[in-house]
């Protein structure tokens, strides 16, 4: 998984930005790291927005990556609980689809 980390402070993100939004001075450097992490939070979606109605019910989780101070919003391929170890299964229409390890 690609992340972008500031060369001046500890800021990191999965999306690229022109300047660091935290310190305002550093440029973000691209890094490749493991997509493994643990479930920080999650919610089950039963009534989805129209464009995702065909997926309902589904689980969306906030995953804390193991190798960086970054949390990623993902869709789970199965149910989870807080603290579960998860990893990237595949990308689907630009969304990270994770599964339990």
Buried (B, 14 or more C-beta within 10 A) or exposed (E): BEBBBBEEEEBBBBEEEEEBEBEEEBEBEEEEBEBBBBBBEBEEBEEBEEEEEEEEEBBBBBBBBBBBEBBBEBBBBEEBEEEBEBBBBEEEEEBBBBBBE
